[in-house]
Structure formats: C-alpha cells, structure tokens
Amino acid sequence: MIRTLVVDDDAMTASIHHSYVERVPGFEVVGEAHTGRRALEAVRELRPDLLLLDIYLPDMSGLDVLRTLREPGQPHIDVIAVTAAKDVSTLRTAIHGGVIHYLVKPFFFDTLRERLEGYAALHGRLERLREPDQHDIDHVFSLLRSHGRHGLPKGISAPTLETVVEALQQSDADITAVELAEATGISRGTARRYLEYLALTGAVELSLRYGTTGRPEHKYRWADRVRIGR
C-alpha cells in the first residue's frame, strides 16, 4: 500500500481529500495535518510514501515545508502539491522542489484519482527496476504525464475503460483478454483493445507465457499490484 499523508489548513478540505485517496485502490491515508510544523512532525513519525501538500498553511508556507523535506537527512517522500496558488513563482518553486504533480483546488475526485494512478504505476515500476536502460527511463518519465480520461482515442470509451480498470485492479493474478472479457461481459476483441491501450499508457504491464502449444499467451497486470511498503 502507498502510505499517504494529507496536509491542508482547512479540516473539511483535508477530510474530503482523505476520502478521495482512500477510494483509490492501493492507497491508504496514514494521517492528516493542518499546519506546516505538524506536517513535518508527521512525516518523521509516520514515514509516509506520499504527501498531499497544501501551499497556504497558517504557520508557514507549504513551499517551506517542501524545502525542509529536501534537506540532507530528511526521509525520502514524494509530494503532490494541492493548492489554490496559481502564480508562476509558486509553481516554479514547487517544480524546483521536485513535486510529482501540481493540482489547483477545487478539483473533482477523477482528477486526483488519475494523478494517483499514474503515481502508483511510477512507484511500482521504480521498485522493480535494477539497471534501467534508456527505454526504461523514458517509460518511467512517461508515467508522470497524465493520460487522463478526456480525449480518449477512437474506440475507447470512458465507461468501458472504467470497468476494465476495476477488473484489473481487483484481479489477484495476471489476466488474459479472454479472462477479462468473461469478468466484465465485454467481447474478447474489445477486451484486447482496451488492454493494448492501457499497456501503451503504462497503466498495465504485458508478459508472455508459453504453454504446451508453443504459442505465447498474453498476460496483463495492473502496474501497481506489487506491494509497496516498509
């Protein structure tokens, strides 16, 4: 599970973001903080993997929290900025601080889910890499880019994509197009098309298994299924 700390000055907003994160498979919220100082304490105490960080905090800027987290000796943590700040200076400073994504409030659940799914795929991929070549590195950086559920290519619909993603995330084992079709009620051709699309975006990983016939069988897995934790 990806352990997440939610930081926001407003308790109600923090609660909403907390509930959003908990709805995404593979994530758990380990705490909330409403001030910068408490956020830094919680990072040291809870050792989360990911921080959802507001910029406007009552005691110190979220950017100051970010700078502190990047000092030598601080625990490693990935950061997604979640803020109403839209000025270029803040954006530039956040980028220099190594934020994974920058979300402007208010936003809907789908927007955060999309970023978290991409981050989970990135996190899981990095856990499995040992000596990456240029192709591996390009793939890792591509996972930071949001593919989104808007502007989907021809032949890919958002409702069917949602169904396919849920089936993949709930599967305990690698899955074939035939198995996916049976689980979702779509045709084998449709299942194969959606699996190929998700493989192209990096959301799923493809492996080949050779059976007694000698012909390879295509198996797919949701990219963040490898357990992540301490």
N, C-alpha and C positions, 0 to 999 in steps of 0.2 A: 504494500500500500504506500501511496505517496502522502507523507505526513505534511499537513498544511497548516500554517498559522495565518489567521485573518487579522489585519490591523486597519482600523478605521476609527476616527474620532467620534462618530455617531454610533451608539449602541444598536439602534434599529437597523441601520445600514449594514453594520457588521453581521448582525443576525441574518439578514437577507442573503448576504454573500456566503455566510456559513452554510445556509441551507442549499444554496446553489452548488457549492463544492461537494457537499455530501450526496447530491443527486448524480454525480458523475462517477461511474464505476472506476475503482482503482484509487480513489482519493478518500482521505479521512481528515477531518479538522481536529487538530490536537489542542487548539486554544484560540482565544481572541485577546486582542489588546487594543486599548483606546488612546494610548499615549505613546510617544516615541520611546521614552525610558522603559516603559513596561514591555514594549516590543523587543527591545534589546535584551531585557532580562529573560523574556520568554524564549527567545532564540537560544540563549545559553542553557536554560533549564530544560527545554523540550526537544532541542535539536531537530527541528522540522527540516524537511527537504525543500519546501517551497513556502514563500512568503507573499501573500497578497497585501501590498503596501500602499496605504493612502499617503498622499503628499502633504495635505493640510492637517496637521496634528496640533493639539493645544500647547504643547510644551517645546516642541522642536519640529523642524521640517522633516518630512519623510526622506528628503534628499540627504539630510544629516544622518539619519538612521542608515541610509544606504552607504554613505561614506564610511561610517563606523564599521559596518559589516564587511567592508572591503579592506580594512586594515589588517596587517600581519597578525596572525594568531587567532583571528576570529574564525568561528566554524563556517564551513562552506555551506551556502544556501543560495538557491535560485530565487529570483524576485520578479514578480509581475506587478507593475505599478497600476493601481486602481484609483483614479483621482478625477477631480473636476478641473484640474490645472491643464490649460491648453496653450500656454505660452511657449514660444520656441526655446527660451532659455532653460525652462524646466525640462522640456523634452530632451534637449541636448545633454543636460547634466545626467538625466536618467539613463540615456543611452551610454554615456561615458562610464556610468556606474555598473553597466552590464545587465540591465533589466532584460528579461526574456520577451515580454510584451508590455504594451502601454495601453490600458483601457480607460476611456473617458466616461465618467459617470454622467447621467444614469445609462445603464445598458440592460439588455434582457438576458435571460438565462442562456439562450442559444449562443450568444456572443461569447460568454465566458466558457461555456462547455467546449466550444470549438477551439479556443486557446488552450484549455486544459488537456484536451485530447491530443493536440499537437505536441504539447509539452511532455505528456506521458509517453508518446511514441519516441520522442527525442531521448528522454531519460532512460527508457528501456533499451534503446539502441546503444547508447553510450555504455551501459552496463555490460553489454555483450561484446563490444569491440576490444580487440587486443592490440593489433598493429594495423591500423586503418590505412588503406591506400587512398588515392585522390578521389576515386569513385565513392568510397565510404564517407569521406569527409564532405563531399558535395551533397550526399544524401542526408547527412546529419544536419547541415545548414538548411537544406530544403525543408526539413521538418519544422523549422522555426517560422516558415512562411505559412500564413493562413490560407488554406484552400477553400474553406467556407462551404456553406450550403446555398450560396447565392451564385448565380451564373453557372449552374451546373452544365456540363456538356450535354449535347443531344443524346437522348436515350437514357439519361439518368434523372430520376425524379426524386425530390426530397423525401416524400413519404416512404417510398420503397427503400431508399438509402437508409432511412432511419430504422426500418425493420431489419435490414441486413446487418447494420452495425450492432443492433441489440442482440441479434442471434450470435454474432461472432464474439461479442463480449461475454455472453452467457455460456459459451461452449467451453467445456473443461479440456478439450483436446483439439488438435488441428482438425480442420474440417474441409471436405471436398465440396465442389459445386453441387454435386448430387445430394449430399447430406444437407447442405444449406437450403436447397430447393424443397426438400422434404420438411425441414424445420419451419420454413416460412410460408410455404404454399405457393411460391412463385415457380416459374418454369426453370428447367436446368440452364437453358440459354441465357435467361435473364440473370440467374444467379452467377453464372460465369462472367457475364458482362460487368456486373457490379463488383465482383471480386477483383477482376482485372483493373477496374478503375481505382479501387481502394489500394491495390498493390502499387499502382502508378503514383498515387499521392503519398505513399509511405505509411499509410494507416494500418495496412496488413503486410505480413511477410509471407512469401511464397517459398515452399520447399518441394522438392521432387522425391517421391518414394517409388522404388522399383519393386514390383511384385513378381509373381511366378511367370507372367506373360512376357516380362522383359520391357514392357512399356511403362513409361513414367506416369505416376499418378500425382496430380497437382494438389497439394495440401496448403491450406491457408490458416493463418493465426493472427489474432489481433495483436498489434505490435507491442502493447504494454502489458501482455499477460505475464511476463516474467515477474516474479515477486520482487518488489523493491522495498528495502527496509534496512534497519540496522541490526 
